[in-house]
């Protein structure tokens, strides 16, 4: 019997279990991946995953926060 634990040599998913697709950017607001990247993740090579992971920080500005509710109304008030 062996004490070794089998591990896969793969990059972990950036998923943080907040799966909401931004309507304009078409990116997940949680992990910043596109729908295609999310669905293909398990079939991507390690190199492809590394490339996606490297791009994720640059995608954050594409997702603008909504200014709705009270905060949005206050922003639209004339002074």
Jmol script that loads the backbone (N, CA, C; Angstrom):
load data "model"
ATOM      1  N   UNK A   1       0.841  -1.180   0.000  1.00  0.00           N
ATOM      2  CA  UNK A   1       0.000   0.000   0.000  1.00  0.00           C
ATOM      3  C   UNK A   1       0.887   1.245   0.000  1.00  0.00           C
ATOM      4  N   UNK A   2       0.513   2.199  -0.757  1.00  0.00           N
ATOM      5  CA  UNK A   2       1.309   3.414  -0.882  1.00  0.00           C
ATOM      6  C   UNK A   2       0.653   4.570  -0.140  1.00  0.00           C
ATOM      7  N   UNK A   3       1.475   5.447   0.412  1.00  0.00           N
ATOM      8  CA  UNK A   3       0.972   6.614   1.132  1.00  0.00           C
ATOM      9  C   UNK A   3       0.880   7.838   0.235  1.00  0.00           C
ATOM     10  N   UNK A   4       1.261   7.686  -1.016  1.00  0.00           N
ATOM     11  CA  UNK A   4       1.208   8.813  -1.939  1.00  0.00           C
ATOM     12  C   UNK A   4      -0.230   9.163  -2.285  1.00  0.00           C
ATOM     13  N   UNK A   5      -0.473  10.449  -2.367  1.00  0.00           N
ATOM     14  CA  UNK A   5      -1.785  10.927  -2.804  1.00  0.00           C
ATOM     15  C   UNK A   5      -1.646  11.340  -4.251  1.00  0.00           C
ATOM     16  N   UNK A   6      -2.541  10.826  -5.069  1.00  0.00           N
ATOM     17  CA  UNK A   6      -2.492  11.156  -6.487  1.00  0.00           C
ATOM     18  C   UNK A   6      -2.987  12.573  -6.671  1.00  0.00           C
ATOM     19  N   UNK A   7      -2.211  13.378  -7.361  1.00  0.00           N
ATOM     20  CA  UNK A   7      -2.587  14.755  -7.658  1.00  0.00           C
ATOM     21  C   UNK A   7      -2.463  14.990  -9.147  1.00  0.00           C
ATOM     22  N   UNK A   8      -3.358  15.803  -9.670  1.00  0.00           N
ATOM     23  CA  UNK A   8      -3.293  16.170 -11.073  1.00  0.00           C
ATOM     24  C   UNK A   8      -2.366  17.363 -11.222  1.00  0.00           C
ATOM     25  N   UNK A   9      -1.607  17.369 -12.268  1.00  0.00           N
ATOM     26  CA  UNK A   9      -0.687  18.468 -12.533  1.00  0.00           C
ATOM     27  C   UNK A   9      -1.391  19.487 -13.422  1.00  0.00           C
ATOM     28  N   UNK A  10      -2.359  20.190 -12.837  1.00  0.00           N
ATOM     29  CA  UNK A  10      -3.148  21.148 -13.594  1.00  0.00           C
ATOM     30  C   UNK A  10      -3.257  22.452 -12.824  1.00  0.00           C
ATOM     31  N   UNK A  11      -3.500  23.503 -13.546  1.00  0.00           N
ATOM     32  CA  UNK A  11      -3.764  24.796 -12.936  1.00  0.00           C
ATOM     33  C   UNK A  11      -5.180  24.750 -12.380  1.00  0.00           C
ATOM     34  N   UNK A  12      -5.341  25.228 -11.151  1.00  0.00           N
ATOM     35  CA  UNK A  12      -6.668  25.255 -10.565  1.00  0.00           C
ATOM     36  C   UNK A  12      -7.549  26.278 -11.264  1.00  0.00           C
ATOM     37  N   UNK A  13      -8.826  26.078 -11.142  1.00  0.00           N
ATOM     38  CA  UNK A  13      -9.789  26.997 -11.736  1.00  0.00           C
ATOM     39  C   UNK A  13      -9.824  28.303 -10.948  1.00  0.00           C
ATOM     40  N   UNK A  14     -10.010  29.433 -11.629  1.00  0.00           N
ATOM     41  CA  UNK A  14     -10.138  30.704 -10.926  1.00  0.00           C
ATOM     42  C   UNK A  14     -11.549  30.932 -10.371  1.00  0.00           C
ATOM     43  N   UNK A  15     -12.423  29.956 -10.525  1.00  0.00           N
ATOM     44  CA  UNK A  15     -13.815  30.091 -10.093  1.00  0.00           C
ATOM     45  C   UNK A  15     -13.893  30.374  -8.593  1.00  0.00           C
ATOM     46  N   UNK A  16     -14.715  31.384  -8.234  1.00  0.00           N
ATOM     47  CA  UNK A  16     -14.948  31.692  -6.827  1.00  0.00           C
ATOM     48  C   UNK A  16     -16.419  31.495  -6.472  1.00  0.00           C
ATOM     49  N   UNK A  17     -17.127  30.774  -7.325  1.00  0.00           N
ATOM     50  CA  UNK A  17     -18.525  30.405  -7.128  1.00  0.00           C
ATOM     51  C   UNK A  17     -19.471  31.615  -7.074  1.00  0.00           C
ATOM     52  N   UNK A  18     -19.114  32.654  -7.794  1.00  0.00           N
ATOM     53  CA  UNK A  18     -20.013  33.787  -8.038  1.00  0.00           C
ATOM     54  C   UNK A  18     -20.184  33.810  -9.552  1.00  0.00           C
ATOM     55  N   UNK A  19     -21.136  33.058 -10.026  1.00  0.00           N
ATOM     56  CA  UNK A  19     -21.283  32.836 -11.459  1.00  0.00           C
ATOM     57  C   UNK A  19     -22.401  33.712 -12.028  1.00  0.00           C
ATOM     58  N   UNK A  20     -22.022  34.919 -12.397  1.00  0.00           N
ATOM     59  CA  UNK A  20     -22.953  35.869 -13.002  1.00  0.00           C
ATOM     60  C   UNK A  20     -22.254  36.468 -14.213  1.00  0.00           C
ATOM     61  N   UNK A  21     -22.872  36.361 -15.368  1.00  0.00           N
ATOM     62  CA  UNK A  21     -22.270  36.888 -16.586  1.00  0.00           C
ATOM     63  C   UNK A  21     -22.657  38.351 -16.753  1.00  0.00           C
ATOM     64  N   UNK A  22     -21.657  39.199 -16.873  1.00  0.00           N
ATOM     65  CA  UNK A  22     -21.880  40.630 -17.083  1.00  0.00           C
ATOM     66  C   UNK A  22     -22.501  40.804 -18.464  1.00  0.00           C
ATOM     67  N   UNK A  23     -23.636  41.515 -18.569  1.00  0.00           N
ATOM     68  CA  UNK A  23     -24.351  41.586 -19.850  1.00  0.00           C
ATOM     69  C   UNK A  23     -23.594  42.283 -20.978  1.00  0.00           C
ATOM     70  N   UNK A  24     -22.750  43.230 -20.662  1.00  0.00           N
ATOM     71  CA  UNK A  24     -22.027  43.951 -21.708  1.00  0.00           C
ATOM     72  C   UNK A  24     -20.662  43.325 -21.995  1.00  0.00           C
ATOM     73  N   UNK A  25     -19.914  43.032 -20.944  1.00  0.00           N
ATOM     74  CA  UNK A  25     -18.561  42.494 -21.127  1.00  0.00           C
ATOM     75  C   UNK A  25     -18.576  41.013 -21.497  1.00  0.00           C
ATOM     76  N   UNK A  26     -19.687  40.332 -21.199  1.00  0.00           N
ATOM     77  CA  UNK A  26     -19.839  38.891 -21.468  1.00  0.00           C
ATOM     78  C   UNK A  26     -18.772  38.074 -20.728  1.00  0.00           C
ATOM     79  N   UNK A  27     -18.415  38.547 -19.535  1.00  0.00           N
ATOM     80  CA  UNK A  27     -17.461  37.855 -18.670  1.00  0.00           C
ATOM     81  C   UNK A  27     -18.148  37.528 -17.353  1.00  0.00           C
ATOM     82  N   UNK A  28     -17.700  36.463 -16.712  1.00  0.00           N
ATOM     83  CA  UNK A  28     -18.200  36.128 -15.391  1.00  0.00           C
ATOM     84  C   UNK A  28     -17.695  37.175 -14.406  1.00  0.00           C
ATOM     85  N   UNK A  29     -18.593  37.727 -13.594  1.00  0.00           N
ATOM     86  CA  UNK A  29     -18.180  38.751 -12.638  1.00  0.00           C
ATOM     87  C   UNK A  29     -17.358  38.160 -11.494  1.00  0.00           C
ATOM     88  N   UNK A  30     -17.399  36.861 -11.309  1.00  0.00           N
ATOM     89  CA  UNK A  30     -16.617  36.214 -10.260  1.00  0.00           C
ATOM     90  C   UNK A  30     -15.197  35.909 -10.673  1.00  0.00           C
ATOM     91  N   UNK A  31     -15.036  35.192 -11.792  1.00  0.00           N
ATOM     92  CA  UNK A  31     -13.696  34.732 -12.196  1.00  0.00           C
ATOM     93  C   UNK A  31     -13.131  35.473 -13.404  1.00  0.00           C
ATOM     94  N   UNK A  32     -13.945  36.280 -14.060  1.00  0.00           N
ATOM     95  CA  UNK A  32     -13.557  37.086 -15.223  1.00  0.00           C
ATOM     96  C   UNK A  32     -13.304  36.278 -16.497  1.00  0.00           C
ATOM     97  N   UNK A  33     -13.707  35.024 -16.506  1.00  0.00           N
ATOM     98  CA  UNK A  33     -13.574  34.225 -17.724  1.00  0.00           C
ATOM     99  C   UNK A  33     -14.808  34.397 -18.600  1.00  0.00           C
ATOM    100  N   UNK A  34     -14.631  34.157 -19.905  1.00  0.00           N
ATOM    101  CA  UNK A  34     -15.767  34.171 -20.829  1.00  0.00           C
ATOM    102  C   UNK A  34     -16.537  32.855 -20.683  1.00  0.00           C
ATOM    103  N   UNK A  35     -17.742  32.833 -21.222  1.00  0.00           N
ATOM    104  CA  UNK A  35     -18.535  31.610 -21.173  1.00  0.00           C
ATOM    105  C   UNK A  35     -17.794  30.472 -21.865  1.00  0.00           C
ATOM    106  N   UNK A  36     -17.182  30.757 -23.008  1.00  0.00           N
ATOM    107  CA  UNK A  36     -16.439  29.720 -23.729  1.00  0.00           C
ATOM    108  C   UNK A  36     -15.280  29.191 -22.900  1.00  0.00           C
ATOM    109  N   UNK A  37     -14.562  30.078 -22.232  1.00  0.00           N
ATOM    110  CA  UNK A  37     -13.436  29.639 -21.399  1.00  0.00           C
ATOM    111  C   UNK A  37     -13.914  28.776 -20.233  1.00  0.00           C
ATOM    112  N   UNK A  38     -15.043  29.144 -19.654  1.00  0.00           N
ATOM    113  CA  UNK A  38     -15.586  28.363 -18.542  1.00  0.00           C
ATOM    114  C   UNK A  38     -15.973  26.964 -19.008  1.00  0.00           C
ATOM    115  N   UNK A  39     -16.677  26.884 -20.134  1.00  0.00           N
ATOM    116  CA  UNK A  39     -17.138  25.573 -20.605  1.00  0.00           C
ATOM    117  C   UNK A  39     -15.995  24.703 -21.121  1.00  0.00           C
ATOM    118  N   UNK A  40     -14.942  25.307 -21.643  1.00  0.00           N
ATOM    119  CA  UNK A  40     -13.823  24.548 -22.192  1.00  0.00           C
ATOM    120  C   UNK A  40     -12.713  24.268 -21.172  1.00  0.00           C
ATOM    121  N   UNK A  41     -12.793  24.839 -19.979  1.00  0.00           N
ATOM    122  CA  UNK A  41     -11.703  24.789 -19.005  1.00  0.00           C
ATOM    123  C   UNK A  41     -11.170  23.376 -18.777  1.00  0.00           C
ATOM    124  N   UNK A  42     -12.041  22.415 -18.578  1.00  0.00           N
ATOM    125  CA  UNK A  42     -11.578  21.052 -18.279  1.00  0.00           C
ATOM    126  C   UNK A  42     -10.917  20.381 -19.481  1.00  0.00           C
ATOM    127  N   UNK A  43     -11.135  20.917 -20.668  1.00  0.00           N
ATOM    128  CA  UNK A  43     -10.531  20.341 -21.874  1.00  0.00           C
ATOM    129  C   UNK A  43      -9.310  21.122 -22.354  1.00  0.00           C
ATOM    130  N   UNK A  44      -9.013  22.240 -21.695  1.00  0.00           N
ATOM    131  CA  UNK A  44      -7.857  23.058 -22.106  1.00  0.00           C
ATOM    132  C   UNK A  44      -6.556  22.425 -21.637  1.00  0.00           C
ATOM    133  N   UNK A  45      -5.520  22.682 -22.401  1.00  0.00           N
ATOM    134  CA  UNK A  45      -4.193  22.237 -21.985  1.00  0.00           C
ATOM    135  C   UNK A  45      -3.694  23.158 -20.865  1.00  0.00           C
ATOM    136  N   UNK A  46      -2.659  22.739 -20.178  1.00  0.00           N
ATOM    137  CA  UNK A  46      -2.082  23.560 -19.113  1.00  0.00           C
ATOM    138  C   UNK A  46      -1.611  24.907 -19.662  1.00  0.00           C
ATOM    139  N   UNK A  47      -1.070  24.901 -20.868  1.00  0.00           N
ATOM    140  CA  UNK A  47      -0.599  26.149 -21.481  1.00  0.00           C
ATOM    141  C   UNK A  47      -1.761  27.098 -21.767  1.00  0.00           C
ATOM    142  N   UNK A  48      -2.861  26.546 -22.266  1.00  0.00           N
ATOM    143  CA  UNK A  48      -4.035  27.369 -22.546  1.00  0.00           C
ATOM    144  C   UNK A  48      -4.596  27.966 -21.251  1.00  0.00           C
ATOM    145  N   UNK A  49      -4.631  27.167 -20.197  1.00  0.00           N
ATOM    146  CA  UNK A  49      -5.121  27.664 -18.910  1.00  0.00           C
ATOM    147  C   UNK A  49      -4.206  28.757 -18.366  1.00  0.00           C
ATOM    148  N   UNK A  50      -2.915  28.570 -18.473  1.00  0.00           N
ATOM    149  CA  UNK A  50      -1.973  29.593 -18.016  1.00  0.00           C
ATOM    150  C   UNK A  50      -2.188  30.910 -18.765  1.00  0.00           C
ATOM    151  N   UNK A  51      -2.429  30.812 -20.057  1.00  0.00           N
ATOM    152  CA  UNK A  51      -2.657  32.011 -20.868  1.00  0.00           C
ATOM    153  C   UNK A  51      -3.917  32.742 -20.405  1.00  0.00           C
ATOM    154  N   UNK A  52      -4.994  32.007 -20.140  1.00  0.00           N
ATOM    155  CA  UNK A  52      -6.222  32.616 -19.657  1.00  0.00           C
ATOM    156  C   UNK A  52      -5.977  33.250 -18.291  1.00  0.00           C
ATOM    157  N   UNK A  53      -5.321  32.530 -17.392  1.00  0.00           N
ATOM    158  CA  UNK A  53      -5.052  33.046 -16.046  1.00  0.00           C
ATOM    159  C   UNK A  53      -4.238  34.343 -16.110  1.00  0.00           C
ATOM    160  N   UNK A  54      -3.311  34.422 -17.045  1.00  0.00           N
ATOM    161  CA  UNK A  54      -2.470  35.612 -17.177  1.00  0.00           C
ATOM    162  C   UNK A  54      -3.282  36.823 -17.639  1.00  0.00           C
ATOM    163  N   UNK A  55      -4.337  36.595 -18.405  1.00  0.00           N
ATOM    164  CA  UNK A  55      -5.172  37.678 -18.931  1.00  0.00           C
ATOM    165  C   UNK A  55      -6.204  38.193 -17.922  1.00  0.00           C
ATOM    166  N   UNK A  56      -6.556  37.389 -16.933  1.00  0.00           N
ATOM    167  CA  UNK A  56      -7.657  37.740 -16.039  1.00  0.00           C
ATOM    168  C   UNK A  56      -7.501  39.094 -15.337  1.00  0.00           C
ATOM    169  N   UNK A  57      -6.340  39.436 -14.788  1.00  0.00           N
ATOM    170  CA  UNK A  57      -6.232  40.738 -14.110  1.00  0.00           C
ATOM    171  C   UNK A  57      -6.528  41.932 -15.020  1.00  0.00           C
ATOM    172  N   UNK A  58      -6.222  41.810 -16.291  1.00  0.00           N
ATOM    173  CA  UNK A  58      -6.458  42.902 -17.236  1.00  0.00           C
ATOM    174  C   UNK A  58      -7.935  43.063 -17.581  1.00  0.00           C
ATOM    175  N   UNK A  59      -8.737  42.050 -17.295  1.00  0.00           N
ATOM    176  CA  UNK A  59     -10.158  42.085 -17.644  1.00  0.00           C
ATOM    177  C   UNK A  59     -11.017  42.805 -16.612  1.00  0.00           C
ATOM    178  N   UNK A  60     -10.552  42.927 -15.402  1.00  0.00           N
ATOM    179  CA  UNK A  60     -11.356  43.510 -14.326  1.00  0.00           C
ATOM    180  C   UNK A  60     -11.952  44.877 -14.685  1.00  0.00           C
ATOM    181  N   UNK A  61     -11.205  45.791 -15.318  1.00  0.00           N
ATOM    182  CA  UNK A  61     -11.794  47.092 -15.654  1.00  0.00           C
ATOM    183  C   UNK A  61     -12.966  47.014 -16.644  1.00  0.00           C
ATOM    184  N   UNK A  62     -13.114  45.905 -17.344  1.00  0.00           N
ATOM    185  CA  UNK A  62     -14.207  45.772 -18.310  1.00  0.00           C
ATOM    186  C   UNK A  62     -15.562  45.644 -17.627  1.00  0.00           C
ATOM    187  N   UNK A  63     -15.545  45.304 -16.357  1.00  0.00           N
ATOM    188  CA  UNK A  63     -16.792  45.114 -15.625  1.00  0.00           C
ATOM    189  C   UNK A  63     -17.010  46.319 -14.731  1.00  0.00           C
ATOM    190  N   UNK A  64     -17.928  47.160 -15.154  1.00  0.00           N
ATOM    191  CA  UNK A  64     -18.249  48.355 -14.381  1.00  0.00           C
ATOM    192  C   UNK A  64     -19.310  48.020 -13.358  1.00  0.00           C
ATOM    193  N   UNK A  65     -19.187  48.596 -12.188  1.00  0.00           N
ATOM    194  CA  UNK A  65     -20.202  48.383 -11.155  1.00  0.00           C
ATOM    195  C   UNK A  65     -21.451  49.159 -11.513  1.00  0.00           C
ATOM    196  N   UNK A  66     -22.592  48.569 -11.204  1.00  0.00           N
ATOM    197  CA  UNK A  66     -23.868  49.234 -11.460  1.00  0.00           C
ATOM    198  C   UNK A  66     -24.076  50.323 -10.432  1.00  0.00           C
ATOM    199  N   UNK A  67     -24.654  51.405 -10.857  1.00  0.00           N
ATOM    200  CA  UNK A  67     -24.980  52.508  -9.957  1.00  0.00           C
ATOM    201  C   UNK A  67     -26.498  52.636  -9.903  1.00  0.00           C
ATOM    202  N   UNK A  68     -27.156  51.677  -9.343  1.00  0.00           N
ATOM    203  CA  UNK A  68     -28.606  51.700  -9.258  1.00  0.00           C
ATOM    204  C   UNK A  68     -29.074  52.066  -7.866  1.00  0.00           C
ATOM    205  N   UNK A  69     -30.365  52.001  -7.658  1.00  0.00           N
ATOM    206  CA  UNK A  69     -30.948  52.262  -6.357  1.00  0.00           C
ATOM    207  C   UNK A  69     -30.706  53.681  -5.872  1.00  0.00           C
ATOM    208  N   UNK A  70     -30.657  53.839  -4.568  1.00  0.00           N
ATOM    209  CA  UNK A  70     -30.487  55.157  -3.955  1.00  0.00           C
ATOM    210  C   UNK A  70     -29.202  55.828  -4.419  1.00  0.00           C
ATOM    211  N   UNK A  71     -28.126  55.080  -4.468  1.00  0.00           N
ATOM    212  CA  UNK A  71     -26.833  55.644  -4.872  1.00  0.00           C
ATOM    213  C   UNK A  71     -26.904  56.203  -6.297  1.00  0.00           C
ATOM    214  N   UNK A  72     -27.583  55.501  -7.195  1.00  0.00           N
ATOM    215  CA  UNK A  72     -27.730  55.963  -8.569  1.00  0.00           C
ATOM    216  C   UNK A  72     -28.587  57.208  -8.667  1.00  0.00           C
ATOM    217  N   UNK A  73     -29.668  57.274  -7.902  1.00  0.00           N
ATOM    218  CA  UNK A  73     -30.544  58.453  -7.925  1.00  0.00           C
ATOM    219  C   UNK A  73     -29.815  59.681  -7.401  1.00  0.00           C
ATOM    220  N   UNK A  74     -29.019  59.487  -6.348  1.00  0.00           N
ATOM    221  CA  UNK A  74     -28.263  60.626  -5.781  1.00  0.00           C
ATOM    222  C   UNK A  74     -27.245  61.145  -6.781  1.00  0.00           C
ATOM    223  N   UNK A  75     -26.647  60.261  -7.528  1.00  0.00           N
ATOM    224  CA  UNK A  75     -25.626  60.671  -8.509  1.00  0.00           C
ATOM    225  C   UNK A  75     -26.252  61.478  -9.642  1.00  0.00           C
ATOM    226  N   UNK A  76     -27.534  61.241  -9.935  1.00  0.00           N
ATOM    227  CA  UNK A  76     -28.194  61.938 -11.038  1.00  0.00           C
ATOM    228  C   UNK A  76     -28.845  63.251 -10.622  1.00  0.00           C
ATOM    229  N   UNK A  77     -28.910  63.523  -9.322  1.00  0.00           N
ATOM    230  CA  UNK A  77     -29.563  64.763  -8.848  1.00  0.00           C
ATOM    231  C   UNK A  77     -28.757  65.988  -9.246  1.00  0.00           C
ATOM    232  N   UNK A  78     -29.462  66.999  -9.746  1.00  0.00           N
ATOM    233  CA  UNK A  78     -28.747  68.255 -10.017  1.00  0.00           C
ATOM    234  C   UNK A  78     -28.448  68.965  -8.697  1.00  0.00           C
ATOM    235  N   UNK A  79     -27.325  69.625  -8.624  1.00  0.00           N
ATOM    236  CA  UNK A  79     -26.941  70.336  -7.387  1.00  0.00           C
ATOM    237  C   UNK A  79     -27.670  71.615  -7.208  1.00  0.00           C
TER     238      UNK A  79
END
end "model"
wireframe off; spacefill off
backbone 0.3
color backbone group
